[in-house]
């Protein structure tokens, strides 16, 4: 039972770096001696010491003959930092309890093997499901070469995201909006269609809370984004995905403003190709925030992993008022997108329904 308590603590502290370790996983480590926690550490940012190293530094000489609880297999290779397994051996740790094996081919069991060869007892699998949930973003990237995609929208009770006249500020409440900006903070990038840019000229930055700004990614087949729009001129990173037919002359004008242009697709932006190209750039988590057309395209293409749907207690009505998912829609109920592992939260008067897309 104590093993589970210590591992849950490692999982808890790993979350301290949510949104900061990309493209690395979230990892927490706890060192226990004589039944008591003597040190803790978590991986804070890519390129900085890993969780095990931070915990070992805190423990010092007391680490000798102690047990290390860690949420992911200690690395065995030189990457941005030296191998953690070597440091664990040198510190005199007698036992390592890990939640799961690292799926990264550079590690994948090699860390455990190094520890075992040094005479350290190794146990694997404690709270593995919780560890996999913690690192769902990293696992998707490593196992499928694609970013983990979260879709967020806020609508009225009748599914509207604006009135027939186009007014949309604000359907959801302040607490809901703050949480939306938290989602922007913890994701590497935010993806919208060009329609959102043309309609609202948004910044797509993190506000209302302290946090980092996501990379803005715009699906814009014909490169209709205005050169004077905020996403082009505010100095933050923007990527625009266009089709092959867009002229190099037009592209150069945007590149002169610091915008990166990615060509993917002939008639329309190939969204899966776009995601693959973003994954190659170590962009491993994406928040999709509109509009309704790109929401449908992403869902129809099977590219969405998780959904956050805010529902405000308002009724807007209007056949011409836009909904959170547009496009041609699914013609049969059997084709409709369903969610699993549903959770429901209250944000003042708003309701948040979140869940994972069933595949």
C-alpha positions in Angstrom: 0.0 0.0 0.0 2.8 2.4 0.8 4.3 1.7 -2.6 1.1 3.1 -4.2 1.2 6.2 -1.9 4.8 7.0 -2.9 4.0 6.5 -6.6 1.0 8.7 -6.4 3.2 11.4 -4.9 5.6 11.0 -7.9 2.7 11.3 -10.3 1.4 14.4 -8.5 4.7 16.3 -8.5 5.3 15.4 -12.2 2.3 17.6 -13.0 4.1 20.7 -11.7 5.7 21.0 -15.1 2.6 20.6 -17.2 3.1 22.2 -20.5 6.8 22.9 -19.9 8.7 19.7 -20.8 7.8 19.3 -24.5 9.0 17.3 -26.3 10.0 15.4 -23.2 7.6 13.5 -21.0 6.3 14.6 -17.6 8.3 12.7 -14.9 8.2 12.7 -11.1 10.6 10.9 -8.8 10.4 10.2 -5.0 13.2 8.7 -2.9 12.1 6.8 0.2 14.2 5.5 3.1 13.0 3.7 6.2 9.4 4.2 5.0 9.7 8.0 4.7 10.1 10.3 1.7 13.6 12.0 1.9 13.7 13.6 -1.5 11.5 14.6 -4.5 12.2 15.9 -7.9 10.5 16.4 -11.2 11.6 17.2 -14.8 11.0 20.9 -15.2 11.9 21.7 -18.8 13.5 20.0 -21.8 17.3 20.4 -21.6 17.3 20.6 -17.8 18.0 17.8 -15.3 15.5 14.9 -15.2 13.3 14.1 -12.3 15.6 11.4 -10.9 18.6 13.8 -10.9 16.8 16.5 -9.1 15.6 14.0 -6.4 19.1 12.5 -6.1 20.6 16.0 -5.6 18.1 16.7 -2.9 18.8 13.4 -1.1 22.6 13.6 -1.3 24.4 10.8 0.6 21.1 9.7 2.1 20.2 8.1 -1.3 22.4 5.2 -0.6 20.4 2.0 0.0 17.1 4.0 -0.6 14.2 3.2 -2.9 13.5 5.3 -5.9 9.9 5.7 -7.2 9.7 7.1 -10.7 6.8 7.5 -13.1 8.8 6.5 -16.2 11.8 4.3 -16.9 15.1 6.2 -16.2 16.9 7.0 -19.4 20.1 5.1 -20.4 21.4 7.4 -23.2 22.9 10.7 -23.7 20.3 13.1 -25.1 20.0 16.7 -24.0 21.2 15.5 -20.6 23.4 12.6 -19.4 21.7 9.2 -18.6 19.8 9.0 -15.4 20.3 5.2 -14.9 24.1 5.8 -14.5 23.5 8.5 -11.8 21.1 6.2 -10.0 23.7 3.4 -9.9 26.4 5.8 -8.7 24.1 7.2 -5.9 23.8 3.7 -4.4 20.0 3.3 -4.8 19.1 -0.3 -4.0 15.6 -0.5 -5.6 13.7 1.3 -8.4 10.0 1.1 -8.7 8.8 2.5 -12.0 5.2 3.0 -13.3 6.0 2.1 -16.9 8.6 1.4 -19.5 9.6 4.3 -21.7 8.2 3.7 -25.3 11.0 5.8 -26.8 13.2 3.4 -28.8 16.3 5.1 -27.4 15.3 3.9 -24.0 12.6 1.1 -24.1 13.9 -1.3 -21.5 17.6 -0.3 -21.7 17.4 1.8 -18.6 16.0 -1.1 -16.6 18.6 -3.4 -18.0 21.4 -1.1 -16.9 20.0 -0.9 -13.4 19.5 -4.7 -13.1 23.1 -5.3 -14.4 24.3 -3.1 -11.5 22.5 -5.3 -9.0 19.6 -2.9 -8.4 16.1 -4.5 -7.8 13.6 -3.2 -10.4 9.8 -3.4 -10.3 7.7 -2.1 -13.2 4.0 -1.5 -13.7 2.7 0.2 -10.5 -0.1 2.7 -11.5 0.9 2.3 -15.1 -2.6 3.4 -16.3 -2.2 6.7 -14.4 1.3 7.2 -15.7 0.1 6.7 -19.3 -2.7 9.2 -18.8 -0.2 11.7 -17.4 1.9 11.3 -20.5 -0.8 10.9 -23.1 0.8 13.7 -25.2 4.3 12.2 -25.2 3.0 8.7 -25.9 1.0 9.7 -28.9 4.0 11.6 -30.4 6.4 8.7 -29.8 4.1 5.9 -30.8 2.3 7.5 -33.8 4.5 10.3 -34.9 1.6 12.7 -34.4 0.7 15.4 -31.9 -1.9 14.9 -29.3 -4.9 17.0 -30.4 -7.4 18.6 -28.0 -10.5 20.4 -29.3 -12.1 23.1 -27.3 -15.3 25.0 -27.9 -17.9 27.0 -25.9 -21.5 27.0 -27.0 -25.0 27.9 -25.8 -27.5 25.3 -24.6 -28.7 25.1 -28.2 -25.2 24.6 -29.6 -24.6 28.1 -30.9 -21.2 29.8 -30.8 -22.5 33.2 -31.9 -25.7 35.0 -32.8 -27.0 35.3 -36.3 -25.3 38.7 -36.5 -21.9 37.2 -35.5 -21.7 38.4 -31.9 -19.8 35.9 -29.8 -18.3 37.8 -26.8 -19.0 36.3 -24.4 -21.1 33.1 -24.5 -19.1 31.5 -21.7 -18.2 33.0 -18.3 -15.0 34.4 -17.0 -13.9 31.3 -15.2 -14.4 29.2 -18.3 -12.4 31.7 -20.3 -9.5 31.5 -17.8 -9.5 27.8 -18.1 -9.3 28.1 -21.9 -6.2 30.2 -21.5 -4.8 27.6 -19.2 -5.3 25.1 -22.1 -3.4 27.4 -24.4 -0.6 27.6 -21.9 -0.1 23.9 -21.6 -0.3 23.1 -25.3 2.6 23.6 -27.8 0.3 25.1 -30.4 -3.1 26.4 -31.2 -4.8 25.6 -34.5 -7.6 27.5 -36.2 -9.0 27.9 -39.7 -8.5 31.1 -41.7 -12.2 31.8 -41.2 -11.5 32.6 -37.6 -8.7 35.0 -38.5 -10.9 36.8 -41.1 -13.9 37.1 -38.7 -12.2 38.1 -35.5 -8.5 39.0 -36.1 -7.6 37.2 -32.8 -4.2 37.2 -31.1 -4.6 33.5 -30.0 -2.2 34.2 -27.1 -2.4 33.3 -23.5 -4.1 36.0 -21.4 -6.1 36.1 -18.2 -3.4 33.9 -16.5 0.4 33.9 -16.4 1.7 31.5 -19.0 3.5 30.9 -22.3 2.0 31.6 -25.6 1.3 28.7 -27.9 2.6 28.6 -31.5 -0.3 29.8 -33.7 -1.1 27.4 -36.6 -3.5 28.5 -39.3 -5.0 26.3 -41.9 -5.3 28.6 -44.9 -5.4 26.9 -48.2 -5.3 30.0 -50.4 -3.3 32.2 -48.0 -6.1 34.6 -47.3 -4.7 35.7 -43.9 -4.4 39.5 -44.1 -0.8 40.8 -43.9 -1.8 43.3 -41.2 -3.5 40.7 -38.9 -2.3 40.3 -35.4 -1.0 36.8 -35.8 1.4 38.1 -38.5 2.6 41.2 -36.8 2.8 40.7 -33.0 6.2 39.0 -32.9 4.9 35.7 -31.6 5.5 32.5 -33.6 3.0 31.8 -36.3 2.8 28.9 -38.9 0.4 29.1 -41.8 -0.4 25.9 -43.7 -1.2 26.5 -47.4 -1.7 24.4 -50.5 0.8 23.8 -53.3 -0.8 26.3 -55.6 0.0 29.4 -53.5 2.7 31.5 -55.2 6.2 31.8 -53.8 5.9 35.6 -54.3 2.9 35.7 -51.9 4.6 33.4 -49.4 7.8 35.6 -49.3 5.7 38.6 -48.0 4.6 36.5 -45.0 8.1 35.1 -44.5 9.4 38.6 -44.4 7.2 39.2 -41.4 8.6 36.1 -39.6 5.8 33.7 -40.5 6.6 30.1 -41.3 4.7 28.7 -44.3 4.1 25.0 -44.7 2.8 23.6 -47.9 0.6 20.5 -47.5 -2.1 19.5 -49.9 -3.3 20.4 -53.4 -6.8 21.7 -53.3 -7.2 21.9 -49.5 -4.8 21.7 -46.6 -4.1 18.1 -45.8 -4.7 18.2 -42.1 -3.0 14.8 -41.3 0.0 15.9 -43.4 0.1 19.2 -41.4 0.0 17.3 -38.1 2.9 15.1 -39.2 5.0 18.1 -40.2 4.3 19.8 -36.9 5.3 16.6 -35.1 8.6 16.6 -37.0 9.1 20.1 -35.6 8.7 18.7 -32.0 5.2 20.3 -31.7 3.6 17.4 -29.8 0.4 19.0 -28.4 -2.2 21.0 -30.3 -5.3 22.9 -29.1 -7.9 23.3 -31.8 -10.1 26.3 -31.2 -12.2 26.9 -34.3 -14.0 27.5 -36.2 -16.8 25.1 -37.0 -15.6 24.0 -40.4 -12.1 23.0 -39.2 -13.7 21.3 -36.2 -15.7 19.1 -38.5 -12.7 18.4 -40.8 -10.5 17.4 -37.9 -13.2 15.2 -36.4 -14.1 13.5 -39.7 -10.5 12.8 -40.4 -10.1 11.1 -37.0 -7.4 13.5 -35.8 -8.9 14.6 -32.5 -8.0 12.8 -29.3 -9.8 14.8 -26.6 -12.6 17.3 -26.4 -13.4 20.1 -23.9 -17.0 21.4 -24.5 -18.2 24.3 -22.4 -22.0 24.8 -22.3 -23.3 28.1 -21.2 -26.9 28.3 -19.8 -28.1 30.5 -22.7 -30.4 30.0 -25.6 -29.5 31.9 -28.8 -31.5 30.4 -31.6 -31.4 31.4 -35.2 -31.0 29.1 -38.2 -28.1 31.2 -39.5 -26.3 31.3 -36.1 -23.1 29.2 -36.3 -22.6 26.1 -34.3 -19.4 24.6 -32.8 -19.2 22.0 -35.5 -20.2 22.9 -39.0 -19.2 21.4 -42.4 -21.5 18.9 -44.1 -22.0 17.0 -40.9 -22.5 13.2 -40.5 -25.6 11.9 -42.4 -26.1 8.9 -40.1 -26.3 8.9 -36.3 -24.1 5.7 -36.4 -21.3 7.9 -37.9 -21.6 10.6 -35.2 -18.6 11.2 -33.0 -18.9 9.7 -29.5 -16.9 10.3 -26.4 -15.7 8.0 -23.7 -14.3 8.4 -20.2 -16.6 11.4 -19.7 -16.0 13.9 -16.9 -18.3 16.8 -16.0 -17.2 20.0 -14.1 -19.0 23.2 -13.1 -17.4 26.5 -13.9 -19.7 29.0 -12.1 -22.8 28.8 -14.3 -21.1 27.0 -17.2 -20.8 23.2 -17.5 -17.7 21.6 -18.9 -18.0 18.2 -20.5 -14.7 16.6 -21.4 -13.8 13.2 -22.8 -11.8 11.2 -25.3 -12.9 10.5 -28.8 -13.9 6.9 -29.5 -12.0 5.4 -32.3 
